[in-house]
Amino acid sequence: MNYLLERKKLMTSILVISAPVIMEMALNTMLNVADTLMVSKMIGNDALSAVGIVNSIFFLLIFVFSSFNTGALALISRSYGEKNMDKATAYAGNNLTLNLLIGLVITIAAFAFRKLLFMPYDITETVLQNGYQYYDIVVVGMVFQFASFAFAVMSRGVEDTKTPMYITGFANIFNIVFNYLLIKGVWIFPELGLQGAALATTAARISACMIYIYLFVSGKHQLKIKREYLKLQKNLLKPLWKISLPGAMEQFLMQSSFLIIGIAVTLLDTSSEALFRILISIESTSFMPAVGVSIAAAALVGKSLGEKDVDKASDIGYLSAFMGIAWGFIACLAFWIFPEFILTLFTDEQALIEPGIQTFKFMAINQIFLNTYIILSGALRGAGDTKAVMFYTSLRLWLVFTPGTYLLIRFFNQGVEAVWYAEIASFVIFLIFLVLRFTSRKWAEIEI
């Protein structure tokens, strides 16, 4: 307790920076949750399964190929700590160009290989056709989402966490309003069903990107992007590549793991698939505070190392992890006490609610380990130690989580709860390794 009291000012700094990020992450997740909830309530389970499958494909494509943002955050925040704004802006501009180029290529590839991406899923023809309808529209917004991620990282790297929060808030309000208008055809708007939900999501993402462009090009933000900063430079790309490649590999292994787990869940019936998508949406919302603290920890650790203050960087990691444990306990209690109430926000079907209540017990236990792991990973990434995070996360996913889930569903006749049996086991084991890595301070020796 004395340790916390002595570092009260530092804890306040973490909270001040992370609070807008937490809100932004929560709002960002709500963009997907809003589709899940409104599609579930206004259309049905077949459409809900289709949206869940499309989102799992998109997460694989977007989070793997936008991983240059991991390195960009570390480099921008360290340059900011060194008080070298020209260098910070140069990294930001090169990272934006990379995101735009990669986003364009991935968008074209996503259209070209649509059938191949849906092929692994064991789904009905109705769910497949619904998936195509939703996919063909939301894929248009992919390149804009890549750009928005790059702009958000620019802001966070210089401790401006409010701008992404405001823009994400706007995008969510836009999405929810137009979901309502276009799904059922309210007022002058046509009734488009699932395609309406897709149009609302895509338009929201494009609008958010346009706001970012205006702020960063007009000079309204402290990092003004000029044409010369957008030209790719070898001396900037080399450290970006060095730090970001392990992050890209980690994201590929993580998102492909969830893709395979989603495929394993389709071995069950459509109701189980719909329940799985609802539970994933709920859990994604629950750990958003941890993601926010993780991003703040990454920025502050990077800045502290730029200031040559290793002790401060270490304290930021420990204090952030403590916040993760505290939030994990709060989320655990909420999941344990109010499972039925939370589930009824997403569905009225008793066939989904009853098995969901049992699975909530395991989701509750998982919260403590999950939130702590997310935050410590962020602190290590901020120090540029992306290789260690990739190594431990890869082992966690592919030695325990993914095979464990598949075996429990395929050979032990377990339902959706199998996902959380395996996930708890994976976090319990590999959180120990992550803690040992951070306490070793080897990350302070990394040159970037």
N, C-alpha and C positions, 0 to 999 in steps of 0.2 A: 504493500500500500504506500509506503514511503517513496518507493521508486516512482509511482504514478504521481504523487503529490509534488515531488521535486521537478517533474517534467510537465507540469500543468500547462505551461505556456505552449510547449511543443504539441501537446494533445489538442489544445485549442486551435493551433494552426492546421493540424490534420483535419479537424472537424470543419473548420471554416472552408477549407479547399474542397473537402470531400462532400459536403452537404449538397452543393449544386450538382456534383457528379452523380451522387446517389439519386437525386431527383431526376436527372437526365436519363440515367440508366433505367430507372423505374418507368419513366415515360416512354423510352425507346422500346422496352419490353411490352408496354401496353399497346404499342402499335400492332404487335402480333397477337397479344391477348385480346384486344378489341375485336380483331377478326375472328379469333377462336370463339369468344363468347357470343358475338352477334350472329356468326354463321351457325353456331350450335342452336341458338334460340330461334333464329328467324328462318333457317333453311332445313337443317337436319344432320344426322350422323354421317351419311355418305359424303356430304359436302365438307363436314368437319374433318373427316379422315383425309379427304383430298387436300385441304388447306395444310394439315399437319405434315403430309408427305412432301408437298411443294416447299414448305418452309425448311424441312430437313435437308432437301437438295440445295436450297439457296444458302443455308448456313454453311454447308460444306464448301460451296463455291466462293462465297463472299469472305468468310473468315480465314480461309486458307490463303487466298490470293490478295487479301488486303493486309497481310501480316507485316508489310514494311512499316506499318504504323507503330509496331512494337519498338523497332529500332529508332524510328523517328522521335518518339516520345523521350527515349533515353538521351538521344543526341541533342534535341532542342532544349530539354530541361537542363542538361549539363552545360550547354553553351550559355543558357540564361543565367545559371549560377556563376559562370565565369564573366558575366556582364558583357558578353560578345553578341549583340543583337544582330549584327550583319551575318554572322555565322549561323545563328539560330534561324534567321529568315531564309538563308540559302538552303539549309537542310529542309525546311518546311516547303519551299518551292519545288525542290527536286522530288520530295516525297509526294507532293500533289501530282506532278507530272507522271510519276510511276503509277499512282493509283488510277489516273485517267486512262493511261495506255493499257494497263492490265484489265481495268474494268471494261474497256471497249472490246478487247480480245475475248474475255470471258463471256460477255453478252452475246457476241456472235457465235461462240462455241455452244453456249446454252441453247440457242435456237437450233443450231445444226444437229446437236446430239440429244434432242429432247426425248425421243423414244428410247434411246439407250439408257438415259438417266432414270427413266421410270421402270425399266425392264426388271430390276431385282425384286420389285414389290409384288407380293402375292395378294392382289386386290381384285375386287369385282370390276366388271366392265363399267358399271355406273360410277364407281369411285375414280376409275382411270379417266373417263371422259370429263368428269368434274375437275380432276387434277389438271388436264390439258387446258380447260377453259381458264382456270385461275392462273396457271403457269404462263401462258402466252401473253398475258397482260402485265403481270408483275415483273417479268424478265426485262421489260422495257426500262424500268426504273433502276436496274442494277448499277449501271455506270454512274448514275447520280448518287447512289448510296456509297459507292467507292469514294467519290469526291467528298461527300459529307463526312465520312470517317476521317479523311485526311485533314479537312478543315478543323474538325473537333480536336484532333491531336495537336494541331498548331496552337489552339487556344489553351489546352491543358498544359502544354509544355512551358508556357509562360504564366502559369497559375491563374489563367482566366477560365474558370469552370462555369461561369454564369452564362456566357454566350451560347454554348452548346445546349445548356438546359432550356433557355428561352426558345431556341429554334426547335428543339425536340418537342417542347410543350405545344408550340403552334402546330407542328406536324400531326400530333396526336389528336388535337381538337378538330383539325381539318379532316383527318381520317374517320373519326367517329361520326361526325356530322354527315359526311358524304356516304359512309356506310349505310346510315339510316335512310338517307334520301334515295340511294340507288338500289339497295337490295329489294325494298318493297315498292319503290316507285311512289314517293311522296311528293305532293304538290305538282310542279311542272316536270318532274324528273321521271324517266322511264323505269319500269320495273325490270331490273337486270339480274337479280338473284346473285349467284356467286361471282359473275362477271362484274357486277356493281361493286362488290367488296374489293375485287382486284383493282378496279379503276380508282377507287378511293385511296387505296394504299399506294399505288403508283403515283398518283397526282400529289399526294402528301410528300412523298420522297423527293419528287422533282421540285416542289415548292421550297422545301427546306434547303436544297442545294442552291437554288437561286438566291436565297437570302444570304447564305454563306458567301457566295461569289460577290455580291454587292458589298458586304462588310469588308472583305479582305482586299478587294481591288480598289475600292473608293478611298481607303485610308481611314475608315471608321474604327479599325482594329489596330492595336500597336504593332502587329506583324502585317505590314502592307506588302502584298505579293506583286512584284513587278516582273516584266517580261524576262529580264536577264536572270532572275532567280528560277525561272521555269526550265531553263536550258540544262539538260543533264550534264553533270560534271563527274569525271572519274574519281577525283579525290573526295567527293561527297558520297558517291554511290558505293565506294568500297566499304566504309564503316557501316553504312545502312545495310548493305548486303550481309556483312559479317555478323551483325547483331540480329538482323531480322530473319535470316535463313532458318535458324533453329526454331524461331517462333512460327514460321510458316509450316515447318515440318510437324511441330507440335499441334498446330491447328488442323492440319490435314489428318493426322492420326486421331485427334479428338473428334472431329466432325465425321470422319469415316466410321469411327467407332459407334457414334450415335446413329449413323445411317444403317449400320449392320444391326444394331439393337432394334431400330425401327422395323427392319425387315424381319427380325426374329419375332417381334410382337405381331406382325401380320400373319404369323402361323396360327395365332389365336383367332377368335371371331371378330366381326366388325365392331361389336360393342366394346370388346377389350381394346381394340385399336383406338376407338374414340375416347375411352377412359384414359388410355396412355397419353394421348395428346392433351387432354385436359390437365392431367397431373403434371406433365412436363411444363405446361404454361404456368401453372400455379407455382411450381418449384422455381421456375425461371424468374418469377416476380419476387419470390422470397429472398433470393440471394443477391438482389440488386444493390442493397446497401453495402454488401461485402465487395461487389465489383466497383462501386464508387470509391470506397476506402482504398481498394487495391490500386486504382488509377491515381488517386491522390498520393498514396505511398510511393508509387513508381516515380511520379514527378518530383516529389520532395527528396527522395533518396538520390535521384539523379542530380538535382540541384545541390544537395549537400556534398556530394562527391566532387562536383564542379568547384565548390568552395573549399575543397580539401579537408572536410570535416567528417571523418569516418565514424567517430563516436555518435555524432548527431544522426547520421544515416542509419546506424545500428539501432539507436533509440526509436527512430521513426518506424522501423520494421517491427520492433517488439510492441510498441504502443498500438500500432495498427492491428497486429495479430490479437492483442487483448480485446480490441473493439470487435474483431471478428468472432471471438469466443462469446463475448457478451451478447452480440446480436444473435448468434447461433442458439443460445439458451432462450432468448425471447421468441424466436421463430419456432423453436421446438415446442414451447408451451402452447403457442397459438395453434399449431398443427395438432397437438395432442388433445386440446380441449374443444376446439371448434371445427372438427373435420366435416361434419354434415352441413353446417352453415356455409362453409367455404365452397363445398361442392355444389350446393344448390344455387350458387351464383352463376354456375356454368351450365347446369343441366337440371331438368326436372324428372329425368328418368330414373326410377328406383333401381333398375337393372344396372345402372352405372354407379349410383350413390352407395349401395350396400357394399360391393367389393372395394370401392374407393375409400370408404371409411377405414377398412382394415389396413390398406396400403399406407394410409396417412400416418399410422403409428411408426412405420419404418422411415417414412419421409421426415418425420419429426426428429428421430434419433440422428438421421444423416445431417441435419442442419449444422450441428456444432462442428463436425469434421469438415464439411463442405465449405463453410464460410471461412474457417481458419486457413484452409489450403489455398483458397482463392487469393486471400490477402497476402500471405507470405510469398506466393508466386509473383504477385505484382511488385513487391518490394525487391525481389531478386531481379526481375526484368528491368526495373529502374536503374539497377546497378550494372546492367548489361550482361547479367549472368543468365542469358537465355538458354544456353546449352544445358545447364543443370536442370532447369525447369522442364525443358523438352524431354530430357532423359527420364526423370522421375515420372512425369505425366504419361509418357509413352508406356513405361513398364506398368503403371497403374491401370491404364486402359486395356492393354493387350495381354497382360499376364493374368489379370484378375477380373476386371469389370466386364469386358466384352465376352470372353469365353464363359465366364461364370453365368452371365445372363442367358446365353444361348443354351448352355447345358441344362440349366434349371427349367427353361421353357420346353426344350425339345425332348429331354430324356427323363425329367422328374415331374412333368405335368404341372408345373407351377404357372400361375397366371401373371398378371402385370406386376405383382409384388416382387417377382424375381429380379426385376431391374434394380430395385432398392436393396435387396439382400446382397447382390453382388457389388453395388456401389459403396455401401457401408464398409464391406470387407476391404475394398480397394483403398478407401480413404484412411481407414485405421492403420493399415500397413505403411502406406507411402507418406503420410503426414509426418511420421517419425523421421524419415530420411530428409524431408524438406526442412524440418526444424534443425536437424544436425548440420545441414548445409549452411543455413543462415547463421547459426551460432559460430561456425568455423571462421567466418569473415573472409573467406577466400575470394568472395565477390569483390572485395575492396581492392584486390590486386589486378583486376581486369583493366586492360588498356583499351580505350575506344577512341 
